[in-house]
Amino acid sequence: MGSDKAKEASYDLEIDRLVREVASRKARKVAVQLPDGLKPYGVEVARRVEEETGATVFVSAESCYGGCDLAVEEAKHLDADLLVHYGHTAYLHTLGMPVIYLEARSTQSLEELAGRAGQLLSGSGKIGVATTVQHLHELNTFRRMLEAEFGLMVVIASRKGFCRYDGQVIGCDYSGLKAIEGQVDSFLIVGSFFHGVGAALALRKPVYMADPYSNQVQGLEEHKNRILRRRYGFIVKAEKSREFGVLVGLKEGQRNLTEALRLRELLRDAGRGVTMLFAREVTAELLDNFQSIEVFVDTACPRVALDDPERFRKPILTPGEVDVALGKLSWEGLLEKGLL
């Protein structure tokens, strides 16, 4: 096998297609949104579009976590004619702003990674395999290699939920994998730790991660168990807490006001104090301003509560964890449903 060093990733940015779209739409102001891993390409995208169309291009410098995190309001503030969103599939159908999703498919081969995954999983029975949109075009080749060279039986989930393609996985929706859980012995996620650990928390079967950028393959059960122990500790603390802050997300695809109001009533009925908070981006610095609140509840992106909780001084619970803390759902029942 080759070097273990992280690869220099490259992507199909579809700039020629974007130039044609901007020209055909006669867009004069274009807002471009990229996730952090693709932001270095923003300069090239802006330069090409401006040179070939005469449009003014604004590249978002803010973080972008998914197709749910669509900068529609920001584009409107810029008086943009078009919003271009890189790196994710369509998640929303937004009125009032034309949006183009460009998936930024990776140009790297997964052959070496498939070899490493096959060696680790050889003899593991049936494996459910999924990947992010960047590598979907390689998924069938990846599957055939696992089957032909290592004798594995591979199952690809049909598209479900917010996923647009068969075999696709996104950071907050693992419903396609849940649908095939009874057919497989374990799962393999071709993608980053972010997607792998999300699947591990959503599924009961063992989950492995094959990272295309580091060429590493590893099991995630130890990581999952560590997270579950931490989550249970937060629930125990919440059972004894009196003051809660319910967070309402303002990002385009993360507003869940109905759930936030449900949790407010549930907590109030249990005799807890509740303050409703709203924010676009939940940060430790923001929450530190509310010193009297003991526990926060996130109703926006579920990964805010689950990823890197060490960033925050106080627990942040998911809605399901609040149900457990108040005796409306058992811990075992929550695990059966999956934390995501």
N, C-alpha and C positions, 0 to 999 in steps of 0.2 A: 504494500500500500504506500501511498505518497506521504508527504509531510503532514504533521498534525497542526501546523500553523493555520491560523484563520485565513480564509481565502479573500481576495479582493473581489467583491461582488460587482456584477454589472447587470444592467437591465435594459429592456427594450422600452424606451420612453415614448415611442410612437410620435415623435416630434413632427414628422411629415404629415401624419394624420391630423395632429393638432393644428398645424398651420392651415391645412385645408378647411378645417372646421371654423377656425377664426375668420378666414377669408370669406367663406360661403355665408356665414352668419353676419358678416360686416360688423363684427364686434370691434369697438374702439378702445374699450378698457376690459382687461381680462385679469381675474384673480386666480392665482394658482396656489393650491394647497397640497403639501407633501408631508408624509410622516417623517420623523427625525432621520431615519436611515436613508431617506431619499433627498433630504434637503440640500446636500452638496451638489445635486444635479439641477437645482432650481435656477442657478445662474445661467447654465447652458440653455435650459428651456426658455427662460425669459429673453435671452439674447437672440436666439433663433426666431422666436415668434415676432419680436419687435422688428428685427431686420427684414423679415420676409412678408410681414403684413402691415407694418406701420402702426400697429396697436400698441397701447401702453400696457405693460404687464406688471402686476403687483404680486410678489411672492410672499406668502404668509410666513412670518418668523415664529409664529406660535406653535405649540405642540399640536399634534394630530394623532389620535389613537385608533381611528377606524372610520368606516363608512358612516357610522352614527354621528361622528364628530365633524359635521359639515359646516363650513364657514359661510353660511348663507347671509346672516345679518351683517357680517364683516364686509362681504362683497357688495351688499346694498349700500353700506356706508361709503364705500369707495365709488359708488355710482357705476359699478362694473356691469357690462352687458352679458358676461359669461363667467361661470365658476368652473375651474378645472380641478378635479380631485384625483390625485395620484395614489396608487398603491392598494386600493380596496375596490370591492365590487359594490354595485348600487345597493344601498340600504334604505334610502328614503326616496319618496316621490314628492318633491318640494314644489309648491306653487310660488310663482313670483320671481323665480330665478332659474334660467337655463343652466343645467349642470352636465358636464361631461366627466365620466369616470374612465380613467386610464389605468390599467391594472399593473403596469410595470412588471411584466413577466421577466423572470431571471433568465440570463443567457448561459448559465453554467450547467454542466452535466451532473446528474446524480448517480452516475455509474459507480464511482468509488464509494459513495455513501451507501448505496444498495449492497455492495459487497460487505461492508462493515456490519450493516444491519442484519444481513443474512447469516453471517457467522455468529453473531450474538444470539439470534432468535432461532437458529436451526433446531428442529425438533420441538418447536413450541406449539404445534397444532395450527389452528385457524387464527389468523391475525387480521384485525380490522385496520386498514391503512387510510390515512387522510393527510392532506397537506394544505398549505396556504395558497392563495391564488397565484403567487409568484412562481410556483412550481407545478401547477396543475397539468400543464402540457407535457410534463415528464412522468406523470403518475402511472400511466399504463406501461411505459418502459420499465419503470421502477418495479411495478408489480410482476411483470413477466420475468424479470431477473430473479426476484425472490422465489418465484414458483419453479422456474427452469433450473436454476443453479443450486438452490438450497432446499427444494422440495416443500416449501411452505405453501399453505392454502391461504390465499389472500381474499378478503371481502372488502369491497368498496361501497361505502354508504351512498344511498341516493340523496339528492339534494333535499333539504328540509329546512324549515324555519327561515332564517335570514340568509342562508347560503344559496348562492346562485347556480352552483355546479355540483355534479356528483363528485364525491370525494373531497369536497372543500371543507375547511374548518376555519372558523373565525373565533376571536377571543372571548366572545360572550355567548355563543350558541353552539352547543354540542348535541343538538337534538337528532341529527342524522346518525351520529355514532351511538347514541342511546337506543335508537331504533334497531340497531344490529347487535346490541350487546349480548343478546341471548344466543347469537350464532357464532360467536368467536370466543377464544380463550384469553386474548390480550389485544392491545391496540398499539400501533406504531404511528406517531405523529411526525411527519417530515416538516420541520419548522423550528422556530426558536423555543427557548425555555418558556417564554410567555404562553405560547399556544400549547405546549406539552403539559405544563403544570395545570393549565386550565382544564384540559381534558382529564387529567388525573383526578381533579377535584369533582368533576361532573360525572365520572364513571366509577363503577365498582370493580371492574376487571383491571388487572395490571396494565400500566401504560408505559411505553418506552418513547424516547425522543431521539430523532435523528436530525442533527443540526447541520444544514447544508453549508453553513458559513465556517464552522469549526471542524466539520467532518467527524464529529464525535457522536456516538450512540450510547445512550445510558437509560437505565430504568429509573422511574420517578417515584417509586413507592416510599422510599425513605423521606424524600422531600414532602410528599403528600402527608405522611403520618406526622411529620414535624408541624406542618401547617394546621392539621386537624387538632393537634394537642393545643396549639396556640388559640385556635378558634374556640375550642371548648372552654378554655380559660377565660376568654372574653365574655362568653355567655354566662359563666358563673359570676363574674363581676357585675354584669348587667342585672342579674337576678337581685342583687343587693343595692342597686343604684336607684336614686330617686329622680335625677334630672337628666332628660334626654334631649338631644338636638336632632331633628329629622331634616336631612339634607335633600333639597329638591334641585336637580340638575337643570341648567338652562340651555345646554347644548342641543342642537336641532333634533338629534335622535335619542337623547337621554332624558327627556322630560317625562316623568311618571308621577304626575300630580295625584292621580287616583290612588296609587299605592301609598304615597306619602300621607294623604288624608286618612286612609284606612289605618295606617300605623299610629297616627296621632290619636284617633279615637280608641284604638286598642290600648295604647299606653295610658291614656287618660282614664279609661275604664278600670285600669289596674292601679289607679291612684298615683301615677307618675306625673311629674311636671314635664311639659313638652314645649319646646321652642322650635318653630318652623324656620329653617334657614334656606337661602337660595344662593347658588354660585354657579359660575361657568366652569371654573377649575378649582377642585378641592385640594388645598395644600395644608401642610402642618401649620404654617404661619397664619393662615386664615382661621383655623380652628382654635389656635392658641389664644385668640382674642376673647373666647367665650369660656372664662375660667370656671364659672359655676356649673357648666354642663359636664356631667360625668361620663356619658356615653353618647356617641353619635351614631346615627342610622343612615346609611347611604341608599337612596332610591334611584340614583343615576346609573353610571356604569358599575356593574358588580365588582369589577376588578379593582376599583378604588379601595374597597374594604379588604379584599383578599390579597393584594400584592403589596409587599414591603410594608407591613403595618408598623414596623419599627420607626418609620418616618413620623408617626403621630404619637403624641404623648398619652392619648386616651384611646380606648377601644372604638373601632368603627364596625358596626354590625351590618350584615345583610338583612333584608326583611325576614327571610326564613329563620335567621338566628334570633331575631326578636320574638318570633312565634315560639321558639324553643324556650327562651328566657322567661316568657310569660305563661308557659305551660300549655300552649295551644297546639304544640307539635313536639314529638319526642326527638331527641338527638339522633336516634336510629332512623326515625322517619325522615329526618332532614338528609341524612347520608344516603338513604335509599333514593330520594328524589334527586340528589346531587346538589352541591352547593351553588352551581351556576344554573 
